[in-house]
Amino acid sequence: MPIRAEYLGMGLSVDDLDIENTEYFRHCAEHDFHLQACAQCGQLRYPPTTACPWCASLESVFSDVAPGLALPQWTIDETATQPEKPWRYPQE
C-alpha cells in the first residue's frame, strides 16, 4: 500500500516499489534519523538511491545517525522569479 501524505500543501506519494524511500520515511515516521549507507564502501548518502554513486554497489543498509551530527544544508532556488537574489541560501 503506497504512503500518501501532504506536506506544505503539496501531495506526497511513495509507491510500494520505491523501497529506498519507503524505508527512509518509515524511520522518519518513528522519529529516528537514519541515512542510507553503501554496504560495500560504507559511504553515507542522501537522498536514498538504488545504487551507490561512489562504487555503484546495489547493496545498502540504513544507519542510525549520531545525535550530535551536524549536517550541512542549503536551498537551491532555480526559478527566475527573483533574479536579484543569490541562487543558494544557507540554512541556519
Stockholm file with secondary structure:
# STOCKHOLM 1.0

chainA/1-92         MPIRAEYLGMGLSVDDLDIENTEYFRHCAEHDFHLQACAQCGQLRYPPTTACPWCASLESVFSDVAPGLALPQWTIDETATQPEKPWRYPQE
#=GR chainA/1-92 SS CCEEEEETTEEEEECTTCHHHHHHHHHHHTTCCEEEEETTTCCEESSCCSSCTTTCCCCEEEEECCTTCCCCCEEECCCSSCTTSCSEEECC
#=GC SS_cons        CCEEEEETTEEEEECTTCHHHHHHHHHHHTTCCEEEEETTTCCEESSCCSSCTTTCCCCEEEEECCTTCCCCCEEECCCSSCTTSCSEEECC
//
